[in-house]
Amino acid sequence: MTSHQPGGGEDNGSVAEPEPLVCARCGTRAKGPRPTWTLSVENGARRHYCERCSRDHLRAIEGRLDSQWW
């Protein structure tokens, strides 16, 4: 028995490769999961920030300022 995915495709049991993380501030790319990165949701959009940008803008992030302000 095969299972069908929404949209008519068939599920072959494989898992899609996750998109690499890219820092929304400086453009740094992560090759794998990075627990030291920050995830922010701004206007419904998910944004990731690398460790350096997170540290540089910690007060603004904790103050919940949108990234356009920092």
NORLINUR-V693632 format. One record per residue. PSI is psi in whole degrees, -180 to 180 (* if undefined). BURIAL is I if it has 24 or more other ideal C-beta (glycine too) atoms within 12 Angstrom, else O. Layout:
PSI_BURIAL / PSI_BURIAL
This chain:
131_O / 147_O / 150_O / 141_O / 157_O / 139_O / 0_O / -6_O / 161_O / 146_O / 117_O / 9_O / -6_O / 154_O / 132_O / 145_O / 133_O / 148_O / 140_O / 145_O / 139_I / 128_O / 126_I / -14_I / -53_I / -11_O / 4_O / 138_O / 138_O / 138_O / -12_O / -173_O / 139_O / 99_O / -16_O / -3_O / 159_I / 139_I / 128_O / 143_I / 114_O / 121_O / 37_O / -3_O / 134_O / 130_O / 135_I / 143_I / 135_I / 170_I / -43_O / -48_O / -37_I / -45_I / -42_O / -29_O / 28_I / -45_O / -41_O / -39_O / -47_I / -30_O / 1_O / 33_O / 137_O / 151_O / -23_I / -21_O / -12_O / *_O
